[in-house]
Amino acid sequence: MEQFISTPNSILIQGTTMSDLESMLSHLLDKKLANISTLKVEENPKDRLYKRKAAAEKLQISLVTLDNWTKLGVINARKIGSRVYYTDSDINNALRKVSKG
């Protein structure tokens, strides 16, 4: 590789072969991807729990329909003790399933 001049805002490349350019780009991408992969991503940082009645109201369906959807697997439910709860992501996923079919 001959020479290249680099500043924070630009790179001037002279007499560089395609393989040299690919190598430089690969190196830069590896550095950027390494920074990204170390970040911890939370899937649902503020996923509220909804009781059956609140979930049914949010979905605009009856409690009977909500029970049927739960039994059929259209919506995922969470049991805590004897109580049943639904999260925002459960409700959104159910809406996606119902709107597709």
C-alpha positions as CSV (number, residue, x, y, z in Angstrom):
1,M,0.0,0.0,0.0
2,E,1.3,3.4,-0.9
3,Q,0.1,6.2,1.3
4,F,-3.1,7.8,2.4
5,I,-3.8,10.9,4.4
6,S,-6.5,10.7,7.1
7,T,-8.2,13.4,9.1
8,P,-11.3,13.0,11.3
9,N,-13.5,14.2,8.4
10,S,-11.9,12.9,5.3
11,I,-9.5,10.4,3.8
12,L,-7.4,11.1,0.7
13,I,-6.3,7.9,-1.0
14,Q,-3.6,7.9,-3.7
15,G,-2.3,4.9,-5.5
16,T,-4.3,2.4,-3.5
17,T,-5.3,-0.9,-5.0
18,M,-8.8,-2.3,-4.6
19,S,-7.6,-5.0,-2.1
20,D,-6.0,-2.3,0.0
21,L,-9.2,-0.2,0.0
22,E,-11.2,-3.3,0.9
23,S,-8.8,-4.1,3.8
24,M,-9.1,-0.5,5.1
25,L,-12.9,-0.6,5.0
26,S,-13.0,-4.0,6.6
27,H,-10.8,-2.8,9.4
28,L,-13.0,0.3,10.0
29,L,-16.2,-1.8,9.9
30,D,-14.8,-4.3,12.4
31,K,-14.0,-1.5,14.8
32,K,-17.5,0.0,14.5
33,L,-19.2,-3.4,14.8
34,A,-17.1,-4.3,17.9
35,N,-18.5,-1.2,19.6
36,I,-22.1,-2.0,18.7
37,S,-21.9,-5.6,19.8
38,T,-20.8,-4.6,23.3
39,L,-24.0,-2.6,23.9
40,K,-26.7,-4.4,25.9
41,V,-30.1,-4.1,24.3
42,E,-33.2,-4.4,26.4
43,E,-36.1,-5.8,24.3
44,N,-38.9,-4.2,26.3
45,P,-37.5,-1.9,28.9
46,K,-40.9,-0.6,30.1
47,D,-43.3,-3.5,29.4
48,R,-46.3,-2.9,31.7
49,L,-48.5,-5.7,33.0
50,Y,-52.2,-5.4,32.1
51,K,-55.0,-7.3,33.9
52,R,-57.5,-9.1,31.7
53,K,-60.0,-6.3,31.7
54,A,-57.4,-3.6,30.8
55,A,-55.9,-5.8,28.0
56,A,-59.4,-6.5,26.6
57,E,-60.2,-2.8,26.5
58,K,-56.8,-2.0,24.9
59,L,-57.6,-4.7,22.2
60,Q,-61.2,-3.5,22.0
61,I,-62.5,-7.1,22.5
62,S,-64.6,-8.8,25.1
63,L,-63.2,-10.8,28.0
64,V,-64.6,-14.0,26.4
65,T,-62.7,-13.3,23.2
66,L,-59.6,-12.5,25.1
67,D,-59.9,-15.9,26.9
68,N,-60.4,-17.7,23.6
69,W,-57.4,-15.9,22.0
70,T,-55.3,-16.9,25.0
71,K,-56.4,-20.6,24.7
72,L,-55.7,-20.5,20.9
73,G,-52.3,-19.0,21.3
74,V,-53.2,-15.7,19.5
75,I,-52.0,-13.8,22.6
76,N,-49.5,-14.8,25.2
77,A,-50.5,-14.6,28.8
78,R,-48.5,-14.4,32.0
79,K,-49.7,-16.1,35.2
80,I,-48.6,-14.7,38.5
81,G,-50.2,-16.8,41.2
82,S,-53.8,-17.3,40.1
83,R,-53.9,-14.0,38.2
84,V,-53.5,-13.6,34.4
85,Y,-51.6,-10.6,33.0
86,Y,-50.7,-9.4,29.5
87,T,-47.8,-7.1,28.5
88,D,-47.6,-4.4,25.8
89,S,-45.6,-6.7,23.6
90,D,-48.1,-9.5,24.0
91,I,-50.9,-7.1,23.0
92,N,-49.0,-5.7,20.0
93,N,-48.0,-9.2,18.8
94,A,-51.7,-10.3,19.0
95,L,-52.7,-7.3,17.0
96,R,-50.1,-8.2,14.3
97,K,-51.3,-11.8,14.2
98,V,-55.0,-10.8,13.9
99,S,-54.4,-8.1,11.2
100,K,-52.4,-10.6,9.0
101,G,-55.0,-13.3,9.0
